[in-house]
Amino acid sequence: MRKISTNLFLFEDTCNVYVIKTGVTAVLIDFGDGNVLQHLSSIGVEKVTDIFMTHHHRDQGQGLPIAVQEGIRIWVPHTEQDLFHQIDEHWKARAIANNYNMRQDRFSLLQSVPVQGTLKDYSSHVINGRSFTIIPTPGHTVGSITIIAEIDDKMTAFSGDLIYGPGKVWSLSATQWTYNGGEGIALSVLSLLDLKDRNPDLLLPSHGQIMESPTNAIDLLIGRLVNLMTQRNHNPRLLKLRENPYEEITPHLLFNKTSMSNAYVVLSETGKALFIDFGYDFIGGIAAGSDRASRRPWLYTLSKLKEQYGVKKIDVVIPTHYHDDHVAGLNLLRDIEGTEIWCPENFFNVLEDPQKYNLPCLWYDPIPVNRQLPLKQKIKWEEYEFTLYEQPGHTLYAAAIEFIVDEKRVLAIGDQYQEDDGQFNYVYQNQFRIWDYIDSAKLYRELKPDLLISGHWEPVVVTEEFLQLIKEKGKVLEQLHRDLLPLDELDLGAEGFGAKIHPYQTMVQSGDTFSVTVEIKNPFHEEKEVFAKMITPTNWQVYNAEFKANLTSMETIQFTASMTVPLGTKSYRERIAVDLTVGEHHFGQHAEGLVTISKQPALGGDQ
């Protein structure tokens, strides 16, 4: 046990375990193999109340089951929570054969451990009278954090494996998140620069040496990492983008050049700003996989926005649709900046209850909405007026946002079209309908915008030729679907299914009774009898398991089925289904739902 200062100690184990003492109690930063517990009496510590984990790697916390036995509260990075309390599911799902995912997410715990809560980015936690601030510092892993606290009059940063020592890292392999990628290197540079700007007095890594001159140590490492990026021709614009992340479309309309999906900023003369979409701010590449631990929003460029454009408050954010690259950062904006989330009325419920929907690109946590915005009505914000229109196509759950800024009529269209050639961007599982692009072409002609701003492409100057182009392409797209699908015989829509279960995912406790709503459709052009039967695990009790009705052509109907999970059951994603027969045609199990059963309430989270 090495003394760093009066109340701060270092124990060397499978990683550096830091002991922060308050009287006879202590907080630990990382836990290693747990051997630290045998040596605490030597420094007068009688009880460890809490453990803060900087990241999920096994050398940081392989001894955590011991902490559970001792009743110590465990706090983990919010992004990496599933790699602690749901690690069994991760091990079962993780691809191994033909693996192109280079993330070190198999260097994780072997068994799940219960956690007290999650350490959300930019949050503060007061433990034993001492305040700890959580800073996102991706690089070594996607979800890595640095924990900052004032200890013995020194601002101390516990930086995990972001830095090993002056100019060195513990692992370069860990920074490769895709096959032949270098995403973690770019993110390490950004994280190190952010950490340097916070001016810590002391830098304490998970592996390596204590750094009493953090600025020099960081500068040396940044220089070497940038040189490595240069040699690999990775992220050549990284440092330039950090200095100037926003570009003016007009004097009062900006777009974020660093984000995965373009985030747009409308500037008010009052010093307030309104965002249209806010997903992943400043990316250095996207990690392989799509589990929670692979996706990390943060608020990296907001300081530059405020500094360069005089923004005093990020007041409101309006998403164009629900996809994660457009909404991942909304909870952070609300929690850290006090930003209100305004959402079009046609998809606010997807943000607030994502688990109910069987849709691609859903964010992991609910996003509470402050204000539901009606369609086709003017919405006032500061000196601007916005009008929202339903815009299915890329996804059924989307809106086009119309406003005038600097004498330009602008239409924010999300991901509806690609570039100025009007290329479609539809996805069937987003509930695309074959006539959607005819409707959006008609809408654009009615609104006559000067500019289209979209999720991943440069602004488009709208011309008569462009409007005519998307109109004709929309007609061709619909006709091709009519030619290719047997719509004259039966119409199951572009998705190709005649039944749905809502909610798609259900979380229950052992012994609970729950209900689902089943929607079924007659896809034929004449009246038919429809028959639906619920399919569940054999030992479940089901009420209203069968439903029969006569439906006219293309008619849909809903019914409710309830079921009870046997007491003592614990399972991850049990499958239920609805078996559909329409007339003489047996379609089979056309819809499924997933039910996760726990013996205790599931851990929540809203970042």
Backbone torsions as a table, in degrees:
resi	resn	phi	psi	omega
1	MET	NA	115.7	-175.6
2	ARG	-104.5	129.1	179.7
3	LYS	-84.3	125.1	176.3
4	ILE	-96.0	-45.4	174.3
5	SER	-152.4	-174.8	-170.9
6	THR	-52.0	-43.8	-174.8
7	ASN	-116.2	15.6	-176.5
8	LEU	-131.2	126.6	-176.2
9	PHE	-133.1	156.2	178.2
10	LEU	-121.4	128.0	173.4
11	PHE	-115.6	123.0	-178.4
12	GLU	-88.2	118.2	-179.3
13	ASP	-133.4	-142.8	173.7
14	THR	-64.0	-17.4	168.5
15	CYS	-147.2	173.1	172.9
16	ASN	-72.8	122.6	175.5
17	VAL	-107.3	122.7	-178.0
18	TYR	-101.6	135.0	-177.9
19	VAL	-111.6	119.9	179.0
20	ILE	-110.1	111.7	-169.9
21	LYS	-95.1	135.2	170.7
22	THR	-132.7	100.0	-173.7
23	GLY	64.6	-122.6	-179.8
24	VAL	-100.9	6.1	177.1
25	THR	-108.2	164.2	-178.5
26	ALA	-150.3	153.2	167.8
27	VAL	-111.5	137.6	177.9
28	LEU	-107.4	140.2	170.1
29	ILE	-101.8	112.0	-172.1
30	ASP	65.7	167.7	-168.6
31	PHE	-136.4	-18.8	-179.8
32	GLY	58.2	-137.2	-178.6
33	ASP	-87.4	-2.8	179.6
34	GLY	91.7	-1.1	-177.9
35	ASN	-63.3	-19.5	-179.1
36	VAL	-58.5	-30.6	-177.3
37	LEU	-62.1	-26.3	-178.8
38	GLN	-78.0	-8.5	-172.7
39	HIS	-120.1	4.2	-175.4
40	LEU	-70.9	-30.5	-178.3
41	SER	-62.8	-24.3	-179.4
42	SER	-67.9	-18.3	178.0
43	ILE	-115.3	14.1	174.1
44	GLY	80.8	20.0	177.5
45	VAL	-95.3	125.7	180.0
46	GLU	-100.0	-23.6	-174.7
47	LYS	-150.3	132.7	169.3
48	VAL	-95.7	121.8	-178.5
49	THR	-89.0	-37.7	-171.0
50	ASP	-146.7	151.7	171.9
51	ILE	-123.6	129.3	173.5
52	PHE	-105.4	122.8	179.2
53	MET	-96.9	132.5	179.4
54	THR	-83.2	-27.2	174.9
55	HIS	-165.8	177.9	-165.8
56	HIS	-90.4	-4.4	-171.6
57	HIS	-59.9	149.0	-171.7
58	ARG	-64.4	-33.6	179.6
59	ASP	-68.6	-18.6	177.5
60	GLN	-80.0	-27.7	-170.5
61	GLY	-149.3	27.9	-177.8
62	GLN	-64.3	-19.3	179.1
63	GLY	-92.1	7.8	-175.1
64	LEU	-57.6	-32.1	174.8
65	PRO	-55.8	-30.7	176.1
66	ILE	-66.0	-41.7	178.6
67	ALA	-62.1	-37.5	177.8
68	VAL	-62.0	-44.5	179.4
69	GLN	-61.7	-32.7	-178.5
70	GLU	-84.3	-3.4	178.8
71	GLY	76.4	23.1	180.0
72	ILE	-84.5	134.9	179.6
73	ARG	-75.0	134.6	-177.2
74	ILE	-112.8	127.1	178.6
75	TRP	-118.1	135.1	-173.1
76	VAL	-131.4	156.3	176.8
77	PRO	-55.9	134.8	-175.3
78	HIS	-58.2	-42.9	-178.4
79	THR	-62.3	-31.7	-173.7
80	GLU	-103.2	14.8	-174.6
81	GLN	-56.9	-37.8	-177.7
82	ASP	-66.1	-21.6	179.7
83	LEU	-84.1	5.1	172.1
84	PHE	-115.9	-60.4	-172.6
85	HIS	-94.3	-3.6	174.3
86	GLN	-133.6	37.4	-174.8
87	ILE	-69.6	-26.6	177.7
88	ASP	-59.6	-45.9	179.6
89	GLU	-62.7	-38.0	178.7
90	HIS	-62.6	-47.2	-178.3
91	TRP	-62.4	-36.3	-178.9
92	LYS	-72.5	-30.6	-174.3
93	ALA	-94.6	-19.9	-171.3
94	ARG	-66.8	127.1	178.2
95	ALA	-67.7	138.5	177.5
96	ILE	-123.6	-50.9	176.2
97	ALA	-69.5	143.1	179.6
98	ASN	50.2	47.3	-171.7
99	ASN	-88.4	122.6	174.2
100	TYR	-115.2	11.6	179.0
101	ASN	-96.6	107.7	-173.4
102	MET	-90.7	0.6	178.0
103	ARG	-60.2	144.2	-179.5
104	GLN	-87.0	50.1	179.6
105	ASP	-86.0	0.4	168.7
106	ARG	-92.8	-6.2	171.1
107	PHE	-87.5	55.8	-173.2
108	SER	-123.1	173.4	177.9
109	LEU	-56.8	151.6	178.9
110	LEU	-85.1	-25.8	179.8
111	GLN	-135.6	150.6	179.4
112	SER	-67.9	150.5	172.1
113	VAL	-129.7	143.7	175.9
114	PRO	-70.8	144.1	179.3
115	VAL	-120.6	149.7	179.0
116	GLN	-71.3	-40.1	-178.5
117	GLY	-177.9	-179.4	-177.5
118	THR	-111.2	150.0	179.6
119	LEU	-95.9	96.5	-176.9
120	LYS	-77.4	146.0	-178.9
121	ASP	-57.6	136.0	177.7
122	TYR	71.0	5.1	-179.3
123	SER	-82.3	163.2	176.1
124	SER	-123.2	144.4	-178.3
125	HIS	-134.4	128.9	177.4
126	VAL	-103.0	115.5	-179.5
127	ILE	-126.3	128.4	-179.5
128	ASN	53.6	34.6	177.8
129	GLY	80.6	2.9	-178.4
130	ARG	-114.1	138.7	-176.0
131	SER	-95.8	134.3	178.0
132	PHE	-121.9	130.9	179.7
133	THR	-111.8	135.6	-175.5
134	ILE	-101.0	122.7	-179.3
135	ILE	-116.0	127.9	176.2
136	PRO	-69.9	124.7	177.4
137	THR	-136.1	67.6	177.4
138	PRO	-62.9	153.2	179.6
139	GLY	158.0	-67.5	176.9
140	HIS	-66.3	-43.8	167.2
141	THR	-134.0	166.8	179.5
142	VAL	-62.6	-41.1	-172.8
143	GLY	-97.2	11.2	-177.0
144	SER	-59.8	145.6	177.3
145	ILE	-126.6	159.2	166.9
146	THR	-114.4	137.5	-178.6
147	ILE	-109.2	123.4	-177.0
148	ILE	-113.1	132.6	178.5
149	ALA	-149.5	148.8	174.2
150	GLU	-88.5	117.0	-177.7
151	ILE	-129.6	121.9	-180.0
152	ASP	52.1	47.6	175.2
153	ASP	67.3	17.5	176.3
154	LYS	-124.4	131.9	174.8
155	MET	-75.4	110.1	-169.4
156	THR	-110.5	131.6	-179.9
157	ALA	-113.6	118.1	174.8
158	PHE	-93.8	103.0	-163.2
159	SER	-99.8	12.9	-179.2
160	GLY	57.8	-135.3	179.8
161	ASP	-105.8	27.3	175.8
162	LEU	-64.3	-38.2	-178.6
163	ILE	-142.9	141.1	179.5
164	TYR	-95.7	-43.1	-178.9
165	GLY	-170.7	-178.8	-179.4
166	PRO	-52.1	115.0	176.4
167	GLY	76.7	7.7	-174.2
168	LYS	-132.4	151.4	172.8
169	VAL	-120.4	156.6	179.5
170	TRP	-69.5	-36.4	-176.8
171	SER	-149.9	128.8	168.7
172	LEU	-88.7	-29.3	178.9
173	SER	-57.6	-37.7	-178.3
174	ALA	-65.7	-21.6	-177.4
175	THR	-83.3	-2.5	-179.3
176	GLN	-96.6	103.2	-172.7
177	TRP	-97.1	-10.2	174.5
178	THR	-135.2	169.9	179.3
179	TYR	-65.9	119.3	-179.1
180	ASN	67.5	19.0	-178.4
181	GLY	-94.4	174.9	176.2
182	GLY	-144.9	38.1	-174.1
183	GLU	-61.7	-41.9	-177.2
184	GLY	-67.6	-23.3	177.0
185	ILE	-67.7	-48.7	179.1
186	ALA	-61.9	-43.0	-180.0
187	LEU	-68.3	-32.5	175.5
188	SER	-61.6	-43.6	178.4
189	VAL	-59.4	-47.8	179.7
190	LEU	-61.9	-43.4	-179.7
191	SER	-64.4	-42.1	179.7
192	LEU	-64.3	-40.5	178.1
193	LEU	-64.7	-41.0	178.0
194	ASP	-64.8	-42.7	179.3
195	LEU	-64.5	-40.8	177.9
196	LYS	-60.2	-41.2	179.6
197	ASP	-62.7	-20.5	-179.6
198	ARG	-85.9	-5.0	171.5
199	ASN	54.9	54.3	175.0
200	PRO	-68.4	151.3	176.0
201	ASP	-85.0	-26.5	-173.1
202	LEU	-142.3	135.4	-179.1
203	LEU	-118.8	119.5	-174.9
204	LEU	-119.4	108.0	-176.8
205	PRO	-87.9	164.2	175.7
206	SER	-72.6	-31.0	172.7
207	HIS	-133.8	138.0	177.9
208	GLY	115.7	-154.6	-168.3
209	GLN	-111.6	152.5	174.9
210	ILE	-65.9	133.8	-177.9
211	MET	-115.6	112.4	-179.9
212	GLU	-91.6	-6.2	173.4
213	SER	-124.7	73.1	-173.8
214	PRO	-57.0	-38.9	-176.7
215	THR	-60.3	-47.6	-179.8
216	ASN	-64.4	-41.8	-179.7
217	ALA	-63.5	-42.1	-179.0
218	ILE	-68.6	-45.6	-178.4
219	ASP	-59.4	-41.2	-179.9
220	LEU	-64.3	-41.2	-179.9
221	LEU	-69.1	-42.6	178.9
222	ILE	-58.3	-45.2	-179.9
223	GLY	-58.0	-42.3	-179.0
224	ARG	-71.4	-39.7	179.2
225	LEU	-66.5	-39.6	177.6
226	VAL	-64.1	-38.5	177.0
227	ASN	-62.5	-40.3	178.2
228	LEU	-65.3	-41.8	177.1
229	MET	-61.5	-40.3	180.0
230	THR	-63.5	-43.0	179.2
231	GLN	-62.0	-32.4	-179.1
232	ARG	-93.6	-2.9	-177.4
233	ASN	58.6	42.3	177.7
234	HIS	-104.6	137.9	172.6
235	ASN	47.4	55.7	-176.9
236	PRO	-65.5	-21.5	-178.2
237	ARG	-96.9	6.9	-169.4
238	LEU	-53.1	-54.1	-174.8
239	LEU	-71.5	-33.7	176.6
240	LYS	-65.9	-41.2	178.6
241	LEU	-66.1	-33.1	178.8
242	ARG	-64.2	-36.0	-179.8
243	GLU	-76.9	-32.7	-177.4
244	ASN	-138.2	76.0	-175.1
245	PRO	-77.8	-16.6	-175.4
246	TYR	-112.9	144.2	178.9
247	GLU	-125.1	141.4	-179.1
248	GLU	-83.2	126.8	167.3
249	ILE	-87.0	-47.0	165.9
250	THR	-133.9	171.5	-177.4
251	PRO	-55.6	-28.7	-178.0
252	HIS	-114.3	14.5	176.5
253	LEU	-133.1	118.2	-177.0
254	LEU	-118.1	160.1	166.1
255	PHE	-133.4	147.7	-177.4
256	ASN	-83.5	112.5	-177.7
257	LYS	-75.0	-9.9	-173.4
258	THR	-99.4	-11.5	-170.6
259	SER	-86.1	157.3	-179.6
260	MET	-64.4	-50.3	170.0
261	SER	-109.2	137.2	-175.5
262	ASN	-56.2	125.6	171.2
263	ALA	-102.9	129.6	-176.4
264	TYR	-107.5	147.9	-177.3
265	VAL	-125.2	124.8	172.1
266	VAL	-101.3	122.1	-176.0
267	LEU	-96.5	132.3	175.2
268	SER	-99.7	152.5	175.5
269	GLU	-66.4	-14.8	179.7
270	THR	-80.5	-4.9	-176.9
271	GLY	92.3	0.9	176.9
272	LYS	-91.8	158.0	178.2
273	ALA	-130.3	144.6	173.9
274	LEU	-118.6	127.5	176.3
275	PHE	-93.6	139.8	164.1
276	ILE	-107.0	109.6	-173.9
277	ASP	69.9	145.0	172.9
278	PHE	-160.5	98.2	-177.7
279	GLY	-104.1	-100.8	-177.4
280	TYR	-104.6	102.9	179.2
281	ASP	-74.6	135.5	176.9
282	PHE	45.2	88.6	177.7
283	ILE	-101.0	147.8	174.7
284	GLY	-112.7	19.4	-174.1
285	GLY	126.5	155.7	-177.6
286	ILE	-105.3	129.3	-179.4
287	ALA	-67.9	151.5	174.5
288	ALA	-65.2	152.5	-179.3
289	GLY	91.2	171.2	177.1
290	SER	-137.8	14.8	174.8
291	ASP	-70.1	165.4	-176.2
292	ARG	-53.8	-40.1	-175.5
293	ALA	-72.0	-2.0	178.7
294	SER	-99.7	-5.1	-172.9
295	ARG	-126.8	127.3	-171.5
296	ARG	-139.0	101.7	170.5
297	PRO	-79.5	153.7	170.6
298	TRP	-154.5	-179.3	-173.3
299	LEU	-116.7	45.1	-166.5
300	TYR	-65.8	-37.5	-171.4
301	THR	-93.6	-2.2	-174.4
302	LEU	-64.9	-33.1	179.4
303	SER	-63.1	-39.2	177.4
304	LYS	-68.5	-38.7	177.1
305	LEU	-58.9	-44.6	-179.7
306	LYS	-68.8	-42.2	-177.5
307	GLU	-68.0	-45.0	-172.1
308	GLN	-86.1	-23.5	-175.8
309	TYR	-121.8	10.3	175.0
310	GLY	66.3	25.9	-179.9
311	VAL	-75.2	127.8	-179.9
312	LYS	-99.5	-25.3	-177.1
313	LYS	-151.7	130.7	169.8
314	ILE	-84.2	96.4	-164.1
315	ASP	-83.3	-46.9	-172.3
316	VAL	-142.6	148.8	169.6
317	VAL	-131.4	135.7	178.0
318	ILE	-123.6	119.5	176.5
319	PRO	-84.2	147.8	174.4
320	THR	-82.7	-28.5	174.4
321	HIS	-161.0	178.9	-166.5
322	TYR	-88.1	-5.3	-172.1
323	HIS	-60.1	146.9	-171.9
324	ASP	-58.7	-35.8	-178.2
325	ASP	-72.2	-4.5	176.3
326	HIS	-109.6	-14.4	-173.6
327	VAL	-132.3	-3.0	-171.8
328	ALA	-56.7	-33.0	-176.9
329	GLY	-92.6	4.9	-174.7
330	LEU	-63.9	-42.9	179.6
331	ASN	-63.9	-37.3	176.9
332	LEU	-63.1	-44.4	178.3
333	LEU	-58.0	-44.3	179.6
334	ARG	-64.0	-48.8	-173.2
335	ASP	-71.5	-36.6	-173.1
336	ILE	-98.1	-39.7	-175.9
337	GLU	-100.7	-7.7	-176.8
338	GLY	71.5	22.0	-177.7
339	THR	-72.4	137.0	174.5
340	GLU	-85.5	139.0	178.1
341	ILE	-100.1	112.4	175.8
342	TRP	-104.5	131.6	-175.2
343	CYS	-132.4	137.3	174.2
344	PRO	-53.7	143.3	-173.5
345	GLU	-65.4	-17.8	-175.9
346	ASN	-85.3	-0.4	173.1
347	PHE	-149.9	14.9	179.3
348	PHE	-60.4	-33.6	-178.4
349	ASN	-69.1	-23.6	175.7
350	VAL	-69.2	-36.8	177.1
351	LEU	-68.3	-41.8	-173.2
352	GLU	-79.4	-28.4	-178.6
353	ASP	-134.5	63.3	-173.5
354	PRO	-61.9	-32.8	-174.9
355	GLN	-66.8	-14.3	-179.3
356	LYS	-78.0	-13.8	-170.3
357	TYR	-109.7	141.7	174.1
358	ASN	-98.1	78.4	-174.1
359	LEU	-134.7	150.8	173.8
360	PRO	-71.4	159.5	165.2
361	CYS	64.1	27.8	176.3
362	LEU	-74.7	141.3	172.5
363	TRP	-72.5	153.7	-170.9
364	TYR	-70.0	-32.2	-173.5
365	ASP	-115.8	154.9	172.0
366	PRO	-59.9	146.5	175.8
367	ILE	-119.5	99.3	-179.5
368	PRO	-62.7	138.7	-177.1
369	VAL	-105.7	130.4	178.9
370	ASN	-78.3	-34.1	-175.1
371	ARG	-147.7	127.2	174.4
372	GLN	-88.7	125.8	-175.1
373	LEU	-97.3	124.0	177.8
374	PRO	-70.4	152.6	178.3
375	LEU	-85.2	149.7	175.5
376	LYS	60.6	27.6	174.1
377	GLN	-130.8	142.6	-180.0
378	LYS	-71.4	133.5	179.1
379	ILE	-114.1	125.9	-177.5
380	LYS	-93.0	130.0	168.5
381	TRP	-139.1	117.2	-176.2
382	GLU	49.2	-127.7	-177.7
383	GLU	-89.1	8.6	-175.0
384	TYR	-111.8	156.7	171.7
385	GLU	-123.6	135.2	-179.9
386	PHE	-120.2	140.9	173.2
387	THR	-127.1	133.2	-176.1
388	LEU	-111.2	142.6	-178.6
389	TYR	-131.0	140.3	174.4
390	GLU	-59.4	134.7	-176.7
391	GLN	-141.5	72.1	174.8
392	PRO	-72.2	157.7	-179.3
393	GLY	149.9	-83.2	173.7
394	HIS	-57.3	-42.7	171.0
395	THR	-151.5	150.9	177.4
396	LEU	-62.3	-29.0	-173.3
397	TYR	-99.4	74.0	-175.7
398	ALA	-151.0	160.9	177.0
399	ALA	-141.4	147.2	169.6
400	ALA	-94.9	138.5	-174.8
401	ILE	-116.0	117.9	-177.8
402	GLU	-104.8	136.1	175.8
403	PHE	-160.6	162.7	177.5
404	ILE	-112.7	127.8	177.7
405	VAL	-138.7	131.2	179.9
406	ASP	49.9	44.0	176.0
407	GLU	65.1	17.5	175.1
408	LYS	-112.2	130.5	174.1
409	ARG	-85.5	115.9	-172.8
410	VAL	-112.6	141.0	174.3
411	LEU	-124.8	115.5	175.7
412	ALA	-87.2	119.0	-169.6
413	ILE	-114.7	10.2	-179.1
414	GLY	59.7	-126.5	-176.4
415	ASP	-110.8	26.5	-174.1
416	GLN	-63.1	-47.3	-178.6
417	TYR	-127.5	152.6	176.6
418	GLN	-104.2	121.3	172.2
419	GLU	57.6	-163.3	-172.2
420	ASP	-94.2	8.1	175.0
421	ASP	-100.9	9.6	174.5
422	GLY	63.0	32.9	-179.0
423	GLN	-69.2	135.9	180.0
424	PHE	-67.5	158.0	178.7
425	ASN	-142.8	51.4	-175.3
426	TYR	-96.0	151.7	177.7
427	VAL	-133.3	124.6	-173.6
428	TYR	-58.8	-41.9	-177.3
429	GLN	-73.9	-8.9	169.3
430	ASN	-78.6	7.7	-179.7
431	GLN	68.4	46.1	172.6
432	PHE	-65.7	139.1	174.4
433	ARG	-115.5	146.9	-166.3
434	ILE	-68.6	-18.2	179.7
435	TRP	-98.3	2.8	-172.7
436	ASP	-59.9	-38.4	-176.2
437	TYR	-79.3	-16.3	167.6
438	ILE	-69.6	-43.2	-179.2
439	ASP	-65.3	-41.8	-178.5
440	SER	-69.6	-34.9	175.8
441	ALA	-62.6	-41.0	177.4
442	LYS	-63.6	-42.3	179.1
443	LEU	-60.8	-46.4	-178.1
444	TYR	-62.6	-38.4	178.9
445	ARG	-66.3	-36.9	179.2
446	GLU	-68.3	-38.9	-175.4
447	LEU	-82.1	-28.7	179.4
448	LYS	51.4	58.2	177.9
449	PRO	-71.8	155.4	172.9
450	ASP	-82.7	-35.5	-175.9
451	LEU	-134.1	141.7	167.6
452	LEU	-108.1	129.5	173.9
453	ILE	-116.4	134.0	-171.7
454	SER	-132.1	-179.9	-169.3
455	GLY	-73.2	-32.6	-170.8
456	HIS	-137.0	10.1	-173.0
457	TRP	-134.9	166.5	179.6
458	GLU	-66.6	154.0	176.2
459	PRO	-57.5	145.6	-179.1
460	VAL	-111.5	125.8	172.5
461	VAL	-79.1	121.7	-173.7
462	VAL	-82.4	127.8	177.5
463	THR	-124.7	167.6	176.1
464	GLU	-61.0	-37.2	179.7
465	GLU	-63.2	-40.2	179.0
466	PHE	-65.1	-45.8	-179.8
467	LEU	-60.8	-40.5	178.7
468	GLN	-68.0	-37.4	-179.7
469	LEU	-61.4	-49.4	-176.5
470	ILE	-70.7	-27.9	175.4
471	LYS	-64.5	-48.8	-178.7
472	GLU	-66.8	-38.9	179.8
473	LYS	-66.2	-36.3	177.5
474	GLY	-63.1	-40.6	178.1
475	LYS	-64.9	-43.8	179.5
476	VAL	-62.1	-42.5	-179.0
477	LEU	-61.3	-46.0	179.2
478	GLU	-62.4	-45.0	-177.1
479	GLN	-63.9	-38.9	177.9
480	LEU	-60.9	-40.4	178.3
481	HIS	-67.0	-37.4	177.9
482	ARG	-66.5	-34.9	178.4
483	ASP	-71.7	-35.4	-172.5
484	LEU	-87.2	-30.4	-176.6
485	LEU	-98.7	150.4	-178.9
486	PRO	-80.5	53.0	-172.5
487	LEU	-67.9	-22.1	177.5
488	ASP	-70.8	-24.3	179.4
489	GLU	-93.2	-49.7	178.2
490	LEU	-155.4	149.8	-174.9
491	ASP	-125.7	99.9	176.0
492	LEU	-95.8	11.2	-178.4
493	GLY	76.9	173.0	-177.6
494	ALA	-65.3	-27.1	179.5
495	GLU	-73.5	-31.7	174.4
496	GLY	88.6	24.9	-179.8
497	PHE	-131.2	147.3	-177.3
498	GLY	-107.2	7.5	-179.8
499	ALA	-148.2	154.2	175.8
500	LYS	-142.2	148.4	173.1
501	ILE	-114.7	130.6	179.8
502	HIS	-131.9	128.1	1.5
503	PRO	-76.1	156.8	-179.3
504	TYR	-71.6	-42.2	177.5
505	GLN	-115.0	137.7	177.9
506	THR	-130.0	135.3	175.3
507	MET	-110.6	121.4	-179.4
508	VAL	-134.2	167.4	173.4
509	GLN	-103.4	156.5	179.8
510	SER	-52.0	130.7	179.7
511	GLY	90.0	-6.7	-177.3
512	ASP	-73.4	153.6	167.7
513	THR	-108.0	133.8	-179.9
514	PHE	-139.8	165.2	-177.5
515	SER	-125.1	151.9	171.9
516	VAL	-129.6	152.7	174.3
517	THR	-102.4	130.0	179.9
518	VAL	-111.2	127.3	175.5
519	GLU	-109.0	128.4	179.5
520	ILE	-127.1	155.2	-172.9
521	LYS	-132.4	142.1	168.2
522	ASN	-91.3	107.1	-174.8
523	PRO	-85.9	1.4	-176.0
524	PHE	-91.6	167.5	-175.9
525	HIS	-94.8	16.7	173.2
526	GLU	-144.5	164.5	-178.2
527	GLU	-62.3	137.5	-179.7
528	LYS	-140.7	153.7	170.2
529	GLU	-84.0	129.6	176.4
530	VAL	-107.8	142.7	179.5
531	PHE	-133.7	122.8	-179.7
532	ALA	-122.4	139.3	-179.5
533	LYS	-132.0	130.0	178.8
534	MET	-76.8	136.8	176.9
535	ILE	-114.5	122.7	-178.6
536	THR	-137.3	169.3	171.2
537	PRO	-54.0	148.4	-167.9
538	THR	-63.1	-28.4	-175.0
539	ASN	-95.5	12.1	176.7
540	TRP	-88.4	147.7	174.3
541	GLN	-94.4	126.0	-174.8
542	VAL	-120.5	134.6	178.0
543	TYR	-112.1	136.3	-176.5
544	ASN	59.5	50.1	-174.8
545	ALA	-74.2	-18.8	-179.0
546	GLU	-127.3	148.0	-179.4
547	PHE	-142.1	137.7	-179.6
548	LYS	-139.2	138.9	178.7
549	ALA	-162.2	157.0	172.3
550	ASN	-94.4	126.7	-179.1
551	LEU	-120.9	141.6	174.3
552	THR	-73.9	175.1	-178.0
553	SER	-55.7	127.6	175.4
554	MET	66.0	10.2	-179.5
555	GLU	-75.5	145.6	174.3
556	THR	-117.4	153.9	179.2
557	ILE	-147.0	155.8	-179.7
558	GLN	-122.2	149.8	169.7
559	PHE	-142.9	161.2	-177.7
560	THR	-112.2	132.7	175.0
561	ALA	-120.8	139.5	178.9
562	SER	-117.2	151.6	-179.7
563	MET	-150.1	150.8	-179.5
564	THR	-114.8	130.3	178.7
565	VAL	-85.8	131.1	-179.5
566	PRO	-58.1	141.0	177.4
567	LEU	-61.8	138.2	-179.8
568	GLY	92.0	-3.6	-179.3
569	THR	-80.8	139.0	171.0
570	LYS	-139.5	124.3	-175.0
571	SER	-157.0	151.1	178.0
572	TYR	-107.1	118.6	175.9
573	ARG	56.0	55.5	166.9
574	GLU	-62.0	148.1	-176.0
575	ARG	-103.7	133.3	166.9
576	ILE	-120.9	160.3	-177.8
577	ALA	-151.2	167.6	172.2
578	VAL	-123.4	125.7	179.7
579	ASP	-94.8	126.5	-169.4
580	LEU	-116.1	131.6	170.8
581	THR	-127.5	130.2	177.0
582	VAL	-124.1	115.4	-175.1
583	GLY	61.0	-125.6	179.0
584	GLU	-92.4	-1.9	-173.9
585	HIS	-96.8	117.5	176.7
586	HIS	-93.4	104.6	-179.2
587	PHE	-78.3	-23.9	-179.0
588	GLY	89.7	-159.2	-174.2
589	GLN	-79.8	86.5	-169.4
590	HIS	-84.8	-15.0	179.6
591	ALA	-140.8	145.4	176.6
592	GLU	-127.5	161.5	171.7
593	GLY	-137.7	159.4	-177.3
594	LEU	-117.9	136.0	-178.3
595	VAL	-128.3	119.0	175.5
596	THR	-102.5	127.2	-173.7
597	ILE	-115.5	125.1	179.2
598	SER	-121.8	162.6	176.2
599	LYS	-94.6	-1.9	177.2
600	GLN	-149.7	162.2	-179.4
601	PRO	-58.2	140.2	178.4
602	ALA	-72.7	148.4	176.8
603	LEU	-65.1	134.6	179.1
604	GLY	-95.2	177.4	178.1
605	GLY	179.1	149.5	-177.3
606	ASP	-140.9	23.9	177.4
607	GLN	-87.9	NA	NA
